[in-house]
């Protein structure tokens, strides 16, 4: 008979022990994970956050895949005329030094202008001499393509 095997009898003679305690190891691991999450020195994500604007919509806008790299030189002009270099607001006079520093750090020698559709032309035109002072000659204006549903 199967229940008379040696292994079965050995387990039948064992004493059933109840575990009436809480194991603190999983609790300690969860607490450590939460503390390390909140106490880490870098609380930002690796995905670059760009200042949002309503761009101009063009029928034949060209795709620029390098514009989404981390080290891309973005200059954003919002509708109120404020100028942002990557994610920080700056004065236009500070642009040449920031652009040169970004190029020395390994960024592509191209500037992507992210201009709001309702921004004044004079505000954007005033930036161009500062961009020329930096030594970078390739400037691209970012635009959106209209959505076509296919019907």
Secondary structure, 3 states (H helix, E strand, C coil): CHHHCHHHHHHHCCCCCCCCCCCHHHHHHHHHHHHHHHCCCCCCCCCCCCCCCCCCEECCCCCCHHHHCCCCEEEEECCCCCEEECCEEECHHHHHHHHHHHHHCCCCCEEEEEECCCCCHHHHHHHHHHHHHHCCCEEEECCEECCCCCC
